[in-house]
Amino acid sequence: MPGRHHARPPSKLRAVRREQGRTQESVIRLLTGRAHRLNIAVASESALRVMLSRWENGHDQVTNPDYQRLFREIYGRSNEELGFPAAPVNEATEELRERLSLARNLDTSTLELFQRQINDLRSADLKFGALTVLDQLDAQVRQMEKLRGFSVSSEHRRRLSAILTDARTLAGWTALDRGSALRAWSYHEDAKVTAREAEAPHLLAHAAAQQAVILIDLGEIGQAVELMAYAREVAAGNVAPLLSSWLAAAHGEGLAAAGRRDDALRAFDQAAELLPADPVDPQLPFLLLNSGHLARWRGSALLRLGDQDTINHLESAVRELDTGSRTVRGHTGMLVDLAYAYAAAGDRESALRHAREAKRLASQIGSDRQRQRLAALELPSGGRD
């Protein structure tokens, strides 16, 4: 109809940015940082803000090959996926040669460096939560994926795939803590793919069981229990006792969410039986599990089951987990569980006390997941004397 204005459809460039959970400011920082490393001249940050807005709104097209390359690298997408014209054949061929050449430099020392970097980010996550590490993990994952995609050494690809799986499950877990279930799911889906290429059933089982927690958060309990059972099947006879214990406890969590009390408690009993006397395995750096952590996990399951012994169990876990073995995310979750348990018991004062401390920690580490749980907490109208 004449005179009617039609809204422009969202550009692919904007859609990819939003899909990856990035802000325009973070993209500008990535663009300028990558350009500096590649010695590519780009506009100032203030000018880039205007340019990016116009590109994303469809007012201008990204025609400069340098900018197209920068976007391809930071997003890990093709020209077509980003809405750019296809790269000329000679340019695409030259880029392929560059990436193949870079991948040939992959060696044992580089692989060890990647694993150390992931372990360092894991340590930071345990101490400070997802707020400080998610962007760094995302960059690490993309860097390793580019190398893996152009490496022809089967030995190096398997090892890199194992490290990449570790990085992706950690990134997925931190993304879930930041409240991005879709991003967390995608990380875990990709982790299962690289675990299979790594020929590592222990990594596949861990990724699948951790992914099931996303389903629990979404209320898809039946699918979560099914995925956790699959993870234990994958692991059967193929993994260390520590992982078998962790998988049994994860299964117990899912069974508790499904209201299957006897099956859930049986799974936690199995986890306790399987837990090694020395629950530290250098081959499983992504697992932190001891009797205190297991007690906290069981207490959380008892809360789901509405068990009257929940408070005693969780308070005992608090005492058993000294400050040296706590993780900030796990401690925050335990405080939220205690707030719910005391609320269910009618103890408003204790519920409020634990909720306030949990809220403080959740804000400190950027845990949107725990903040959402606290927002849904219903306090009793009165308290006990």
C-alpha positions as CSV (number, residue, x, y, z in Angstrom):
1,M,0.0,0.0,0.0
2,P,1.5,3.4,-1.0
3,G,3.0,5.4,1.8
4,R,3.3,2.4,4.3
5,H,6.7,1.9,5.7
6,H,7.9,-1.6,6.2
7,A,10.4,-2.5,9.0
8,R,13.7,-3.8,7.8
9,P,14.2,-7.5,8.6
10,P,16.9,-8.1,11.2
11,S,20.3,-8.6,9.5
12,K,22.2,-11.8,9.7
13,L,25.0,-10.0,11.3
14,R,22.8,-8.8,14.2
15,A,21.2,-12.2,14.5
16,V,24.5,-14.0,14.9
17,R,25.7,-11.5,17.5
18,R,22.5,-12.0,19.5
19,E,22.7,-15.8,19.1
20,Q,26.1,-15.7,20.6
21,G,25.0,-13.5,23.5
22,R,27.4,-10.7,22.6
23,T,26.8,-6.9,23.1
24,Q,27.8,-4.4,20.4
25,E,30.5,-3.1,22.8
26,S,32.1,-6.5,23.2
27,V,32.0,-7.1,19.4
28,I,33.8,-3.7,18.9
29,R,36.5,-4.8,21.5
30,L,36.9,-8.1,19.7
31,L,37.1,-6.4,16.3
32,T,39.8,-3.9,17.4
33,G,41.8,-6.5,19.3
34,R,41.8,-9.0,16.4
35,A,42.6,-6.2,14.0
36,H,45.6,-5.2,16.1
37,R,46.9,-8.8,16.2
38,L,46.5,-9.1,12.4
39,N,47.9,-5.6,11.7
40,I,44.7,-4.5,10.0
41,A,43.8,-0.9,10.1
42,V,40.2,-0.2,11.3
43,A,38.2,2.8,12.3
44,S,38.2,4.2,15.9
45,E,35.9,2.6,18.5
46,S,33.5,5.6,18.3
47,A,33.3,5.3,14.5
48,L,32.9,1.5,14.8
49,R,29.9,1.9,17.0
50,V,28.1,3.9,14.3
51,M,29.3,1.6,11.5
52,L,28.2,-1.6,13.4
53,S,24.8,-0.1,14.1
54,R,24.3,0.7,10.4
55,W,25.6,-2.7,9.3
56,E,23.3,-4.5,11.7
57,N,20.2,-2.4,10.8
58,G,20.8,-3.0,7.1
59,H,21.5,0.7,6.3
60,D,25.0,-0.2,4.9
61,Q,26.7,-3.4,3.7
62,V,30.0,-4.8,4.9
63,T,31.9,-4.6,1.7
64,N,35.5,-4.2,2.9
65,P,37.3,-7.5,2.8
66,D,39.3,-6.7,5.9
67,Y,36.1,-6.1,8.0
68,Q,34.5,-9.2,6.5
69,R,37.5,-11.3,7.6
70,L,37.5,-9.9,11.1
71,F,33.8,-10.7,11.5
72,R,34.3,-14.2,10.1
73,E,37.1,-14.8,12.7
74,I,35.4,-13.4,15.8
75,Y,32.0,-15.1,15.0
76,G,33.3,-18.3,13.4
77,R,30.8,-17.9,10.5
78,S,31.1,-17.8,6.8
79,N,30.3,-14.8,4.6
80,E,27.0,-16.3,3.7
81,E,26.0,-16.9,7.3
82,L,26.9,-13.3,8.1
83,G,25.0,-11.9,5.1
84,F,28.2,-10.9,3.2
85,P,28.9,-11.5,-0.5
86,A,30.8,-14.7,-1.1
87,A,34.5,-14.2,-0.9
88,P,36.4,-14.2,-4.3
89,V,37.9,-17.6,-5.1
90,N,41.4,-16.4,-4.9
91,E,40.8,-14.7,-1.5
92,A,39.2,-17.8,-0.1
93,T,42.0,-20.0,-1.4
94,E,44.6,-17.8,0.2
95,E,42.8,-17.8,3.5
96,L,42.6,-21.6,3.4
97,R,46.4,-21.8,2.8
98,E,47.0,-19.5,5.8
99,R,44.8,-21.6,8.1
100,L,46.3,-24.9,7.0
101,S,49.8,-23.4,7.5
102,L,48.8,-22.2,11.0
103,A,47.4,-25.6,11.9
104,R,50.6,-27.4,10.9
105,N,52.3,-25.5,13.8
106,L,50.2,-27.4,16.3
107,D,52.4,-29.6,18.5
108,T,52.5,-31.2,21.9
109,S,53.7,-28.1,23.7
110,T,50.9,-26.1,22.2
111,L,48.4,-28.7,23.3
112,E,49.8,-28.7,26.8
113,L,49.6,-24.9,26.8
114,F,45.9,-25.0,25.8
115,Q,45.1,-27.5,28.6
116,R,46.9,-25.3,31.2
117,Q,45.0,-22.3,30.0
118,I,41.7,-24.1,30.5
119,N,42.8,-25.3,33.9
120,D,43.6,-21.8,34.9
121,L,40.2,-20.5,33.8
122,R,38.6,-23.4,35.7
123,S,40.5,-22.3,38.9
124,A,39.3,-18.8,38.4
125,D,35.7,-20.0,37.9
126,L,35.8,-22.0,41.1
127,K,37.0,-19.0,43.1
128,F,35.1,-16.1,41.4
129,G,32.3,-17.7,39.4
130,A,31.2,-17.2,35.7
131,L,31.4,-13.5,35.7
132,T,35.1,-13.3,35.0
133,V,35.7,-16.3,32.7
134,L,32.9,-16.9,30.2
135,D,34.2,-14.5,27.5
136,Q,37.8,-15.8,27.9
137,L,36.5,-19.4,27.5
138,D,34.5,-18.4,24.5
139,A,37.7,-17.0,22.8
140,Q,39.7,-20.1,23.8
141,V,37.0,-22.4,22.3
142,R,37.0,-20.5,19.0
143,Q,40.8,-20.4,18.7
144,M,41.0,-24.2,19.3
145,E,38.1,-25.0,16.9
146,K,39.8,-23.1,14.1
147,L,43.0,-25.1,14.6
148,R,41.1,-28.4,14.8
149,G,39.2,-27.7,11.7
150,F,42.4,-27.3,9.6
151,S,44.6,-29.9,11.3
152,V,45.2,-33.1,9.3
153,S,47.1,-34.9,12.1
154,S,44.8,-37.5,13.6
155,E,46.8,-37.7,16.8
156,H,46.8,-33.9,17.3
157,R,43.1,-33.7,16.4
158,R,42.1,-36.3,19.0
159,R,44.1,-34.5,21.7
160,L,42.8,-31.1,20.7
161,S,39.3,-32.5,20.6
162,A,39.6,-33.7,24.2
163,I,40.8,-30.3,25.4
164,L,38.1,-28.6,23.4
165,T,35.5,-30.8,25.0
166,D,36.8,-29.9,28.4
167,A,36.6,-26.2,27.5
168,R,33.1,-26.5,26.1
169,T,31.6,-28.2,29.1
170,L,33.2,-25.6,31.3
171,A,31.9,-22.8,29.1
172,G,28.5,-24.4,29.0
173,W,28.3,-24.7,32.7
174,T,29.3,-21.1,33.2
175,A,26.8,-20.0,30.5
176,L,24.0,-21.8,32.4
177,D,25.1,-20.0,35.6
178,R,24.8,-16.7,33.7
179,G,21.2,-17.6,32.8
180,S,21.8,-18.5,29.1
181,A,20.3,-22.0,28.8
182,L,20.4,-22.0,25.0
183,R,24.0,-21.0,24.9
184,A,24.8,-23.6,27.5
185,W,22.9,-26.3,25.5
186,S,24.9,-25.4,22.3
187,Y,28.2,-25.7,24.1
188,H,27.3,-29.1,25.4
189,E,26.0,-30.4,22.1
190,D,29.3,-29.3,20.5
191,A,31.2,-30.9,23.4
192,K,29.6,-34.3,22.7
193,V,30.7,-34.0,19.1
194,T,34.4,-33.4,20.0
195,A,34.3,-36.0,22.7
196,R,33.4,-38.6,20.1
197,E,36.2,-37.4,17.8
198,A,38.5,-37.6,20.8
199,E,37.4,-41.2,21.3
200,A,36.9,-40.4,25.0
201,P,33.8,-42.0,26.6
202,H,34.6,-40.3,29.9
203,L,34.3,-36.9,28.3
204,L,31.1,-37.9,26.4
205,A,29.5,-39.2,29.6
206,H,30.4,-36.1,31.6
207,A,29.1,-33.7,28.9
208,A,25.8,-35.6,28.5
209,A,25.2,-35.7,32.3
210,Q,26.0,-32.1,32.7
211,Q,23.7,-31.2,29.8
212,A,20.9,-33.0,31.5
213,V,21.0,-30.4,34.3
214,I,19.8,-27.8,31.7
215,L,16.8,-30.0,31.1
216,I,16.0,-30.1,34.8
217,D,16.2,-26.3,34.9
218,L,13.7,-26.2,32.0
219,G,11.4,-28.6,33.7
220,E,12.0,-31.4,31.1
221,I,12.6,-33.9,33.9
222,G,11.8,-37.1,31.9
223,Q,14.3,-36.2,29.2
224,A,16.9,-35.3,31.8
225,V,16.6,-38.7,33.6
226,E,16.9,-40.4,30.2
227,L,20.0,-38.4,29.3
228,M,21.6,-39.1,32.6
229,A,20.9,-42.8,32.3
230,Y,22.5,-42.7,28.8
231,A,25.6,-41.0,30.3
232,R,26.0,-43.9,32.8
233,E,25.6,-46.4,30.0
234,V,28.4,-44.7,28.0
235,A,30.6,-44.7,31.1
236,A,29.9,-48.3,32.2
237,G,33.3,-50.1,32.4
238,N,35.1,-47.3,30.6
239,V,35.7,-44.6,33.3
240,A,37.5,-44.1,36.6
241,P,35.6,-44.7,39.9
242,L,35.6,-40.9,40.6
243,L,33.6,-40.2,37.5
244,S,31.3,-43.2,38.1
245,S,30.5,-41.7,41.5
246,W,29.8,-38.3,40.0
247,L,27.6,-39.8,37.4
248,A,25.6,-41.8,40.0
249,A,25.0,-38.6,42.0
250,A,24.0,-36.7,38.9
251,H,21.5,-39.5,38.1
252,G,20.2,-39.3,41.6
253,E,19.6,-35.5,41.2
254,G,17.5,-36.2,38.1
255,L,15.6,-39.0,39.8
256,A,14.8,-36.8,42.8
257,A,13.5,-34.1,40.4
258,A,11.2,-36.8,38.9
259,G,10.0,-37.7,42.4
260,R,11.5,-41.2,42.3
261,R,12.6,-41.2,45.9
262,D,13.8,-44.8,46.3
263,D,15.7,-44.7,43.0
264,A,17.2,-41.4,43.8
265,L,18.5,-42.4,47.2
266,R,19.8,-45.7,45.8
267,A,21.8,-43.7,43.2
268,F,23.3,-41.5,45.9
269,D,24.2,-44.6,47.9
270,Q,26.0,-46.0,44.9
271,A,27.8,-42.7,44.5
272,A,29.0,-42.9,48.1
273,E,30.2,-46.5,47.5
274,L,32.0,-45.6,44.3
275,L,33.7,-42.5,45.7
276,P,37.5,-43.2,46.0
277,A,39.3,-42.7,49.4
278,D,41.5,-40.1,47.6
279,P,38.9,-38.3,45.3
280,V,41.5,-36.5,43.2
281,D,42.2,-37.7,39.7
282,P,44.6,-35.6,37.5
283,Q,43.0,-37.1,34.4
284,L,39.7,-35.6,35.5
285,P,40.5,-32.0,36.2
286,F,36.8,-31.0,35.6
287,L,35.6,-33.0,38.6
288,L,35.6,-31.7,42.2
289,L,33.9,-34.3,44.4
290,N,34.5,-35.4,47.9
291,S,32.3,-36.6,50.8
292,G,31.3,-33.0,51.6
293,H,30.3,-32.2,48.1
294,L,28.4,-35.5,47.9
295,A,26.5,-34.6,51.1
296,R,25.6,-31.2,49.7
297,W,24.3,-32.8,46.5
298,R,22.3,-35.4,48.4
299,G,20.8,-32.6,50.6
300,S,19.7,-30.7,47.4
301,A,18.0,-33.9,46.2
302,L,16.3,-34.3,49.6
303,L,15.0,-30.8,49.2
304,R,13.4,-31.7,45.8
305,L,11.8,-34.7,47.5
306,G,10.4,-32.6,50.3
307,D,12.3,-34.7,52.9
308,Q,12.1,-33.4,56.5
309,D,15.8,-34.2,57.1
310,T,16.9,-31.8,54.4
311,I,18.0,-29.0,56.8
312,N,20.1,-31.3,59.0
313,H,21.7,-32.8,55.9
314,L,22.6,-29.5,54.4
315,E,23.8,-27.9,57.6
316,S,26.0,-31.0,58.1
317,A,27.4,-30.5,54.6
318,V,28.1,-26.8,55.4
319,R,30.2,-27.9,58.4
320,E,32.0,-30.7,56.4
321,L,32.9,-28.4,53.5
322,D,35.6,-26.2,54.9
323,T,36.4,-23.0,53.1
324,G,39.3,-24.7,51.3
325,S,37.2,-27.2,49.5
326,R,34.2,-25.0,48.8
327,T,33.5,-23.5,45.4
328,V,31.8,-20.2,45.3
329,R,29.1,-21.4,43.0
330,G,28.4,-24.6,44.9
331,H,28.3,-22.6,48.2
332,T,25.8,-20.1,46.8
333,G,23.6,-23.0,45.6
334,M,23.7,-24.6,49.0
335,L,22.7,-21.4,50.7
336,V,19.7,-21.1,48.3
337,D,18.8,-24.7,49.1
338,L,18.9,-23.9,52.8
339,A,16.7,-20.8,52.3
340,Y,14.1,-23.0,50.6
341,A,14.4,-25.7,53.2
342,Y,13.9,-23.3,56.1
343,A,11.0,-21.6,54.3
344,A,9.4,-25.0,53.8
345,A,9.9,-25.6,57.6
346,G,8.2,-22.3,58.4
347,D,11.4,-20.7,59.8
348,R,11.2,-17.3,58.1
349,E,14.1,-15.7,60.0
350,S,16.6,-18.5,59.0
351,A,15.2,-18.6,55.4
352,L,15.8,-14.8,55.1
353,R,19.3,-15.0,56.6
354,H,20.4,-17.7,54.1
355,A,18.6,-15.9,51.2
356,R,20.4,-12.6,51.9
357,E,23.8,-14.3,52.0
358,A,23.0,-16.2,48.8
359,K,21.8,-13.1,47.1
360,R,25.1,-11.3,48.0
361,L,27.2,-14.1,46.6
362,A,25.0,-14.5,43.5
363,S,25.5,-10.8,42.7
364,Q,29.2,-11.0,43.4
365,I,29.8,-13.9,40.9
366,G,27.1,-12.9,38.4
367,S,25.0,-16.1,39.0
368,D,21.7,-15.3,37.2
369,R,20.7,-18.9,37.7
370,Q,20.7,-18.6,41.5
371,R,19.2,-15.1,41.4
372,Q,16.3,-16.6,39.5
373,R,15.9,-19.3,42.1
374,L,15.9,-16.7,44.9
375,A,13.3,-14.6,43.1
376,A,10.9,-17.6,43.2
377,L,11.4,-18.2,46.9
378,E,8.2,-17.9,48.9
379,L,8.8,-17.0,52.5
380,P,6.4,-18.1,55.3
381,S,4.3,-15.4,56.8
382,G,5.5,-15.9,60.3
383,G,8.6,-17.3,62.1
384,R,9.4,-19.6,64.9
385,D,10.2,-18.2,68.4
